[in-house]
C-alpha cells in the first residue's frame, strides 16, 4: 500500500497500529510492524510469540523475515521499519544486522527499549551499521492500545 504524500510516517504507523490491534485481539501483546521500501509496504508482522510458541516472534522480527523473503536478501538497505513499540535489544540488533536504514516507533519502552530508552543499539557507532531513529509518531494511540490491553488482563 502506497503512502499518501502528506504525513507518510503517520500513514504507515496507522497500518502498524491496525496489526497491533489484531495481535491484541488474538491474545498477543499488541505490537505491529511494517517494512516500507520507498512508499510501498513490502512486509508486515505482529507479535506472535504465544501462537508460535517462539520467543523470537516479535512483530519486528516477523516483519524482517518476511521482508527478506520478498526482497530475496537479508540486507534491507533503504528500508524503514515502522513499529508501535520501541524495539527491544533483540529486535534492535536484528534491525542493525539487516541493515535497515530507518526505524520509526510510536511508544517508548522504558523497561526494554533499545532505540534510546535503555540502550541505543541503532545508533551505536561501535557496531557495523547505524540507522536513523524517529520516535513518538502516534505515541498516544500506541500507548492507549498497550495500556488498555494490559489493564484488561489485570482484572
C-alpha positions in Angstrom: 0.0 0.0 0.0 1.4 3.3 -1.0 1.5 6.3 1.3 -0.3 9.5 0.7 2.0 12.4 0.0 1.3 14.1 3.3 2.4 12.5 6.6 3.7 9.2 5.4 5.1 8.3 8.8 1.6 8.6 10.3 0.1 6.6 7.5 2.5 3.7 7.9 2.2 3.8 11.7 -1.6 3.5 11.4 -1.0 0.3 9.4 1.2 -1.0 12.2 -1.4 0.0 14.8 -4.0 -2.0 12.9 -1.7 -5.0 13.1 -1.1 -4.4 16.8 -4.8 -4.3 17.5 -5.3 -7.6 15.7 -2.5 -9.2 17.7 -4.1 -7.9 20.9 -7.4 -9.4 19.9 -5.6 -12.8 19.3 -4.2 -12.7 22.8 -0.7 -11.4 21.9 0.9 -8.3 23.3 -0.4 -5.7 20.8 2.6 -4.7 18.8 2.6 -4.4 15.0 5.3 -3.6 12.4 5.5 -2.8 8.7 8.6 -2.7 6.5 8.5 0.0 3.8 10.7 0.4 0.8 10.2 3.9 -0.8 6.4 4.4 -0.3 5.4 0.7 -0.6 4.8 -1.8 2.2 6.8 -4.9 1.4 6.3 -6.8 4.7 4.3 -6.7 7.9 4.3 -8.5 11.2 2.6 -8.7 14.6 3.6 -10.2 17.8 3.1 -14.0 17.6 5.0 -15.4 20.5 2.0 -17.1 22.1 0.7 -18.7 18.9 4.0 -19.7 17.5 5.5 -20.7 20.9 8.5 -18.8 19.7 10.3 -16.2 21.9 11.7 -14.5 18.9 8.3 -14.0 17.2 8.3 -10.2 17.9 6.5 -8.1 15.4 9.8 -6.6 14.1 11.4 -10.0 13.6 8.3 -11.4 11.9 8.3 -8.4 9.5 12.0 -8.5 8.8 11.8 -12.2 8.0 9.0 -11.5 5.5 10.9 -8.6 4.0 14.0 -10.7 3.4 11.9 -13.3 1.6 10.1 -10.6 -0.5 13.4 -8.9 -1.5 15.4 -12.1 -1.8 18.1 -10.7 0.5 18.7 -10.3 4.2 20.2 -6.9 3.5 17.4 -4.5 3.7 19.2 -1.3 2.9 16.9 1.6 2.0 14.0 0.3 4.0 12.1 1.8 7.0 10.5 -0.3 9.7 7.5 1.2 11.5 6.6 -0.4 14.8 4.2 0.6 17.6 6.6 0.0 20.5 10.2 0.8 20.8 12.3 -2.3 19.8 13.9 -4.4 22.5 17.6 -5.4 22.3 16.9 -8.5 20.2 14.8 -6.5 17.7 17.2 -3.5 17.6 20.0 -6.0 17.0 18.1 -7.5 14.2 17.5 -4.1 12.6 21.2 -3.4 12.7 22.0 -6.9 11.3 19.5 -6.5 8.5 21.0 -3.1 7.6 17.6 -1.4 7.8 18.1 2.4 7.1 15.5 3.8 9.5 13.2 2.7 12.3 10.1 4.7 13.4 8.4 3.8 16.6 5.4 5.1 18.4 5.6 4.4 22.1 8.9 4.3 24.1 9.6 1.2 26.2 11.2 2.3 29.4 11.7 -1.3 30.6 13.3 -2.8 27.5 13.7 -0.1 24.8 16.9 -0.4 22.8 16.5 2.6 20.5 17.1 5.3 23.1 15.3 4.4 26.3 17.6 2.0 28.0 20.1 1.4 25.2 20.7 2.9 21.8 21.8 -0.1 19.6 20.6 1.5 16.4 22.9 4.5 16.9 25.9 2.8 18.4 29.0 3.7 16.3 30.8 0.6 17.6 28.5 -1.6 15.6 28.9 -2.3 11.9 25.7 -0.3 10.9 23.8 2.6 12.3 20.2 3.6 11.4 18.1 6.7 11.8 15.6 6.6 14.7 12.4 8.6 14.7 10.2 8.2 17.8 6.8 9.4 19.0 4.8 9.0 15.8 1.2 8.4 17.1 2.7 7.7 20.5 -0.6 8.4 22.3 -2.5 5.9 20.1 0.0 3.2 20.7 0.3 3.8 24.4 -3.5 3.7 24.8 -3.7 0.4 23.0 -1.0 -1.2 25.1 -2.3 0.2 28.4 -5.9 -1.0 27.7 -4.6 -4.4 26.7 -2.6 -4.8 29.9 -5.3 -3.4 32.1 -7.8 -5.9 30.7 -5.5 -8.7 31.8 -5.2 -7.4 35.3 -8.9 -7.6 36.1 
